[in-house]
């Protein structure tokens, strides 16, 4: 089982396995305790691919893309 959640410090979305105790935020570098009472869980799913797709859909709705293309 996987979850998609929001970092309580900076708001960056990410996913992790539901059984994990902590996860590192890629936005601010904070170690996040994966306690449902402390984090905002957006999605729960059985597989990693489901979580990746849910995260992608969330980012598209929020207008958070992968960033600008590399310059030449």
C-alpha positions as CSV (number, residue, x, y, z in Angstrom):
1,X,0.0,0.0,0.0
2,X,1.2,3.5,-0.9
3,X,0.1,7.0,0.2
4,X,0.4,10.4,-1.4
5,X,0.8,13.2,1.2
6,X,1.8,16.8,1.6
7,X,4.8,18.0,3.6
8,X,3.5,19.9,6.6
9,X,6.6,22.2,6.5
10,X,6.7,23.4,2.8
11,X,3.6,21.8,1.1
12,X,5.5,19.7,-1.4
13,X,3.6,16.6,-2.4
14,X,5.2,13.2,-2.5
15,X,4.5,9.5,-2.1
16,X,5.8,6.7,0.2
17,X,5.0,3.2,1.3
18,X,2.3,3.2,3.9
19,X,4.3,1.1,6.3
20,X,7.2,3.6,6.5
21,X,7.7,5.5,9.7
22,X,9.4,8.6,8.1
23,X,10.0,10.1,4.6
24,X,12.4,12.8,3.5
25,X,10.8,15.8,1.8
26,X,12.4,16.6,-1.5
27,X,11.3,20.2,-1.3
28,X,12.7,21.4,2.1
29,X,14.8,18.4,3.2
30,X,12.8,17.8,6.4
31,X,12.3,14.3,7.8
32,X,8.6,13.8,7.9
33,X,6.9,11.5,10.4
34,X,4.3,9.5,8.5
35,X,1.6,9.9,11.2
36,X,-1.9,10.3,9.7
37,X,-2.7,12.8,12.5
38,X,0.2,15.0,11.5
39,X,0.2,14.9,7.7
40,X,-2.4,15.5,5.0
41,X,-2.9,12.3,3.1
42,X,-4.3,12.9,-0.4
43,X,-4.4,9.3,-1.7
44,X,-4.1,5.7,-0.6
45,X,-3.6,3.0,-3.1
46,X,-2.3,-0.6,-3.5
47,X,0.5,-0.1,-6.0
48,X,3.4,2.3,-6.6
49,X,2.2,3.1,-10.1
50,X,-1.2,4.2,-8.7
51,X,0.5,6.5,-6.2
52,X,2.7,8.0,-9.0
53,X,-0.3,8.7,-11.2
54,X,-2.2,10.2,-8.2
55,X,0.8,12.5,-7.5
56,X,1.0,13.4,-11.2
57,X,-2.7,14.3,-11.3
58,X,-2.4,16.4,-8.1
59,X,0.6,18.3,-9.5
60,X,-1.2,19.0,-12.8
61,X,-4.3,20.4,-10.9
62,X,-2.1,22.6,-8.8
63,X,0.0,23.7,-11.8
64,X,3.2,22.2,-10.4
65,X,5.1,20.8,-13.3
66,X,8.5,19.2,-13.7
67,X,10.1,22.6,-14.3
68,X,11.3,24.4,-17.4
69,X,13.0,22.5,-20.2
70,X,16.8,22.6,-20.1
71,X,18.3,25.5,-22.0
72,X,20.8,25.0,-24.7
